[in-house]
Every structure is written in structure tokens, then in C-alpha cells.
Amino acid sequence: MHSVRAAVCQNRPAYDKEVNVRHAIEMIGRAAGEGAALVSLSEIFYWPYERKGIQRAADTDTRVLDQLRNTAARYGIHLCTGSMAIKGENGFRNTAFLVGPSGETLLEYSKTHLFDVEFEGLSFRESAFIEPGDTAGVAHTGIGAIGMLVCYDIRFPEMARKLALDGAEILVVPAAFNTISGPAHWHVMFRARAIENQVFVVAASQARVPGAPYEAYGHSMVVDPWGRVIAEAGEDEGVVSADLRADVLVDTRARLPLLSQRRPELY
């Protein structure tokens, strides 16, 4: 990979899709203006995370995706569109796109592990309105090999490991952890996946909306292959960025060659 600046746009979505999309595009422009060549939006960035709204605001005509493609081309950046609800075979999929600097789609990934949980104070069934994806891949781009996951996927280490074995150097993860799981697991999970696979992890969350039916945790961040958090937002809106240094990746993998020391015949 080449050394590159990555940025995450942590937006606080309102109940207005068009306003949210325009605001996200403004944030992308701000990130590009600060030198970011790789930018990510959050999971379902254009609507608060709730079933009826997500279905109603789904990008059924690709209008949102087209605007984001044009934005990537305007600034000449690699853009993870965050995830959006798009039509699947029997419903909607929670899908992220990696768009290149000419506006071309380099990678499409639909969330494969759906968030069906029972917490004290929160019951959520993503499978009631989202169908799972069934593929994962890596895009070998001019700035590095990039894989994508979406939120809950980060809890399944096999997914990140598959992408690392397929050559990923950067994992971009649009997400929306909540205020129950976030304080307990957000930093632990993303740092662990970075350390285990010796990759940069770019995690983009929605900002917190106090009192919302589903309160996102925020704390978008960038983690290096040694597990260091090199940039982090708080709960509020904002753009944070960090330099992904190629020498850190090379040095970490050379000093601690985990992937080549694996013994898959035992497991």
C-alpha cells in the first residue's frame, strides 16, 4: 500500500433523507479538503437507525449512490459510501460501496451477519427487515488493498481474517454500535481485528442522537496494525482523519509475522 490519509465522517442524521445526503456530501468535501484520499461514511448514514425509516428511505433508484459516485469523482478520492438499504432478492440489503476516484464502483459488500439481539433496554431484530449478503472481497486499489465489513460483522473474526488472507491492508467498516454495546465492545473489537490481522481499520459511526429509539455510540476511529487508536471522534458530529503509514504496516508484519505463522491444519 501507499501512505494515505483516511477520514471518517460522523454525521447526526435527521428525519430528512435529502438533508442528510447533502450534509454528508459537505462532510466528504471537508475531509477531502483536509487531504484525505480515503473517506468513509457511517452505516445507514442518511437516516436514524430504525426499521420503518430505513425501509422508507431506501435507495431504490440509486439516486443516493449516484450522488456519492459524483462526489468521489469531484474530489478524486476513494469513498466508502457508508451503508444504505438497497433492493435485494426478497427485501432490502444493508450494502456498502467502495467508489474510486473516477466515480467507478470498486467493491460492493452487503452485511452478512444481522444484528438480532436482546439487551436490557434494547431488543433489535435486523433480520426482520434486512436480508443478509453472501459474499466478501477485497479491492486492490491504487492506495492499497481494501476490504469492507458492516458493523455487526466485526464481531465475527473469521470475516476479517478472510479479508486479510485475501490481501487486505485496510478494513473499512461503516457501523452504528449503540450506547449499550459501544462502551463495552467498540474499542475492543476494532482494535482486536486490527491486531489479529495487522491491518488498518477505519470505523465510521453515526453520531449519537440522545433520546432516539436507537442511540448510536459515535466514537468513529482509525486504528493502526499495532492496535493503536490514531484518530477518534466523540459522540458529536465531526470529521476525524489520520495518516495510514505504509511503513507501519510493513514494519508490524515484518516484526510479528502472524499470518505466515498460522497453522490452519490444526484449526
N, C-alpha and C positions, 0 to 999 in steps of 0.2 A: 504494500500500500504506500501511498504518498502521505506525508504530513498534511493535515487538513483541519480547518476549523469547523466544528459542528455546533449547531444551536438547536435548542428546543423552545417551542412557542407554547407557553402555558396560558391558555385563554379561559375566561369565565363565560361560558355560553349563556345567552339569554333565550327566552322562548320566541325567537325570531331567527329562522334559518338564514335569510338573506343578510341580516345584520351580522350574524356570526361569521358567515363566509367572508364578507367584506373585511371584518375586523381581523380574521385570520390572515388574509392576504396582506393587510397592513403590517401585521407582525412578521410575516415572512420577509417583507421588504426591509423592515428594521434589522432583522437578522442578517440578511444579505449585505446591507449597508455597513454592518459591523465586521464584514469579512467572512461570514460563514459560507462554505461551499456545500455543506450538507445540513439540511434543515428538516426538522420533524414537527408535525402537529400531533395532537393527542388522539386517544380513542374517541370516536363519535364526537369530533371537535365542534360540530355545528349544532348540537342540541344537548341539553342536560340529559344525563343517562337515565332514561326511564322508558318503559316499553311503548306506550302509546305514541309518545312524541317521536321516538326513533323510527317507528313504522311510518308515521305521518310525514316525517321529514326525509325519508329515504331518497337516495339519489337515483331514482328510477329512470331518469332521462339523461344521465351522465353530465348534467349541466355543471354540477359542482366539480367533478373530476376534470372537465374541460377547462374550467377557470383555473384550476390548480396547475394543469399542464401549461397553460399560457403563462402563468406566474413563474414557473420554473424556467421556462424559456426566456422570459423577460430579463430575469436576473442571472441566467446562465448557471444555475445551481442544480444539485441533486436534491430532490424533495421527497420525503416520505409524507404522503398526503394525510397522515393520521388514518384512522379507520372511518369507514362510512357504511351505512346499510345499503347494500345493493341487491338486486333480484337474484335469488338462487333458483334451484330446481323446484322447490316446494314452498319457498318463503323468501326470507332475506338472509344474506350472509354479512358478517362483520369483517369487512375487507379493507386492507391497506394496499396502496400502490407506491412503488418507488418510481419516480419520474426523473428522467435525465435532463441535462442542461439544454437539450433541444426540444424538450416537451414530450419526448418519447417515453412510453411505459417500459421500464427495465425489469420490473418484477411485480407480480400480483400475489398477495397472500391473504387467505381467509382464515380467521381464527378457528383453530381446530379443537380446542378444549373450552367448553362452555361453562360459564360461571353459575352453577347451580349450588347454592349454599344455604345453610341455616346458621346464622349468628344470633346471639341475643340482641334483639332490637333490629335485626335485619334479616328478612327472608327474600331470596332473589332466585329466579329461575330464568336464566338467559335462554335456555333451550325451548322455552315457551314461545319465543318469537324470533329466534335466530337458529339457522341450521349450520352445522359445523363444516369447515373446509376439510380437504383430504389430501393436500399436497403442501410441500415446503421446499424452498430452493434458495439459491444464492446467486446474486447478480455480480458478475465480475466487471467492475466499472473502472473508469479512469482514475478514481481516487482510492479504490480498494475494493475488496470483496465484501459485499453487504448482504446480510440475511435479515429477515424480519419475523417477529413474533407479535402477537397482540395480547397484552395484559395477562390474563389467567394462564396463558401458555408458559409464562416464565416459571411457574410452579412445577413444571414437568422437565427435569434436567435432560431427559433424553432428546427433547426437541432442540435445545440449544447445542447439545453435543453433536447431533446430526448435522446442524449447520456448520459447526466448527470443523467437523470431519470433511464436509463438502468444500472447505476452504475459506469460510467466513472469517474476516478480520474485524468486522464491525457488525454488531447486532443493534438494530433499531427497533424499539418496542413502544408503540403507542399504547397507552394504558389509562386506567381510571380506577386505581385502588380506592377503597373507601376509608372513612375515618375510624373504622374498627380494625380492618386488616392492615391498613397502611402503617400506623405507628409500630405495629408488631413485626411486620414482614417486608415492607417495601425495601428498605436499605439492605436487609439481609439477603433477600432473594436476588436482587440485581447485582450486588457485589459478589455473591457466590457464583452466579453464572459467568461473570467476567473472570473470576479467579480460576474456576474449573476449566474454562475453555480458552483462557488467555486471549481475550478479545476486548475491544472497546464496546461498551454498552451505552446506548443513547436512549434514555427512557423519558417519554413525553406524556405528561398527565394533564387532565383538566385542572383548573384552579378550583379551590373549594367554594361552594355556594352554600353558606350557612342556612339551615332550615329546609334545604331541598329534600325531596323524598330519598334521593341517593346523593350523599355528600362525598365528592371526590376529595382525595387526600392532598393533591398537589405534590410538591416536592420533586418536580421534574429534575432529572440529573444526568450527568455524564460520568461514567466510571471507566477507569483505565484497566489494562490487563493485569495489573498488580492488585486490583481491588480498591484503588484509591478513588474517592469521590472528588473529581476535579472541577465540577461545577454543580450547583444545586440552587433551585428556587425554593421559596417558602410556600405558603398556602395561596398567596395572591397571584394575580396575573403578572406576567413578565416574560422576557426573553433572556435566557442564560446560554452562554456558549463556553466552549473550551477547545483547546488545540489538541487534536489527536496526533500525537507524535509517533511517526513510524519507528524511530529508534527505540522508543519504549516497548513497542510490540516486539521488535526483533530481539532486544536485549532480554526481555522477560522470557520469551520462548527459548532463547539460547541457554540461559542460566538454569531454567527449570523446564526441561523438555517433556512436559506431561503427555502430550498427545502421542509422541513416539514411544513413550514408556508404557503405554496401555497394554494389558494382556487380555484382549477380548475373548480368547479361547477359554478363559476361566469364568467369564461372565457374559 
